[in-house]
């Protein structure tokens, strides 16, 4: 069964494009599904910082949401790269490791917001709405 939304090309032009980066594929798909429910976002998922960089170079994006702990390259390294190459592109950091130092480092590197896993569904939606309005 295909759960993807079908949206007309005209409607797609008004959607905010969000990239979700998480090495846990199921979680990435879950976050994508939550955000698509609003009908305001076109969400793409990928599993690594390297894949994210490739996707980011291929089009216009409104927001990046990245996990912190990933193999090969961390989400914090991706945030730093984003700040250097796309300073106007907001980034939200997701982490299951509630650690004040990680939170501070994420903000210092340029993260717009941090959300701790597990998070309430409404909390994610509100956070994304807040970041995209800012």
JOQUIDA-V144223 format. One record per pair of residues at least 12 apart in sequence whose C-alpha atoms are under 10 Angstrom apart, sorted by sequence separation. I is the first residue (numbers start at 0). J is the second residue. If there is no record, write none. Layout:
i,j
I,J
I,J
//
This chain:
i,j
19,31
30,42
31,43
51,63
65,77
78,90
101,113
102,114
114,126
18,31
31,44
65,78
77,90
78,91
92,105
102,115
113,126
17,31
28,42
30,44
51,65
63,77
64,78
78,92
91,105
92,106
112,126
27,42
28,43
29,44
63,78
77,92
90,105
91,106
111,126
112,127
27,43
28,44
90,106
17,34
27,44
28,45
48,65
74,91
75,92
97,114
98,115
112,129
17,35
26,44
27,45
42,60
47,65
48,66
63,81
74,92
91,109
92,110
97,115
112,130
27,46
41,60
44,63
46,65
47,66
74,93
90,109
91,110
92,111
93,112
94,113
95,114
96,115
97,116
111,130
24,44
41,61
42,62
43,63
44,64
45,65
46,66
74,94
89,109
90,110
91,111
92,112
93,113
94,114
95,115
96,116
14,35
24,45
40,61
42,63
44,65
48,69
88,109
89,110
90,111
91,112
92,113
93,114
94,115
95,116
22,44
23,45
24,46
47,69
48,70
49,71
88,110
89,111
90,112
91,113
92,114
93,115
94,116
95,117
111,133
15,38
16,39
17,40
18,41
19,42
20,43
21,44
22,45
23,46
46,69
47,70
48,71
49,72
86,109
88,111
89,112
90,113
91,114
92,115
93,116
94,117
95,118
14,38
15,39
16,40
17,41
18,42
19,43
20,44
21,45
22,46
23,47
46,70
47,71
48,72
93,117
94,118
14,39
15,40
16,41
17,42
18,43
19,44
20,45
21,46
22,47
47,72
48,73
52,77
60,85
62,87
63,88
64,89
65,90
66,91
67,92
68,93
79,104
83,108
93,118
13,39
14,40
15,41
16,42
17,43
18,44
19,45
20,46
21,47
22,48
47,73
48,74
51,77
55,81
61,87
62,88
63,89
64,90
65,91
66,92
67,93
68,94
75,101
79,105
82,108
83,109
11,38
13,40
14,41
15,42
16,43
17,44
18,45
19,46
20,47
21,48
47,74
48,75
61,88
62,89
63,90
64,91
65,92
66,93
67,94
68,95
75,102
78,105
81,108
82,109
4,32
10,38
11,39
13,41
14,42
19,47
20,48
48,76
49,77
52,80
56,84
60,88
61,89
62,90
63,91
64,92
65,93
66,94
67,95
68,96
78,106
79,107
80,108
81,109
82,110
3,32
10,39
11,40
12,41
20,49
48,77
52,81
56,85
59,88
60,89
61,90
62,91
63,92
64,93
65,94
66,95
67,96
75,104
76,105
78,107
79,108
80,109
81,110
2,32
11,41
20,50
21,51
47,77
48,78
55,85
75,105
78,108
79,109
93,123
4,35
20,51
74,105
75,106
77,108
78,109
79,110
3,35
4,36
6,38
19,51
48,80
52,84
76,108
78,110
18,51
75,108
78,111
4,38
30,64
67,101
75,109
6,41
75,110
91,126
18,54
91,127
4,41
18,55
27,64
90,127
27,65
67,105
89,127
27,66
91,130
26,66
90,130
89,130
16,58
17,59
18,60
89,131
16,59
17,60
18,61
19,62
20,63
21,64
22,65
23,66
88,131
15,59
16,60
17,61
18,62
19,63
20,64
21,65
22,66
89,133
15,60
16,61
17,62
18,63
19,64
20,65
21,66
22,67
23,68
65,110
15,61
16,62
17,63
18,64
19,65
20,66
21,67
22,68
23,69
64,110
14,61
15,62
16,63
17,64
18,65
19,66
20,67
21,68
22,69
63,110
64,111
66,113
21,69
22,70
63,111
64,112
65,113
66,114
20,69
62,111
64,113
66,115
64,114
66,116
21,74
20,74
20,77
64,127
63,127
62,127
62,130
61,130
62,131
61,131
19,90
18,90
19,91
20,92
21,93
17,90
19,92
20,93
19,93
34,120
33,120
37,124
33,121
36,124
34,123
35,124
39,128
30,120
33,123
34,124
33,124
30,123
34,127
30,124
34,128
17,127
15,131
//
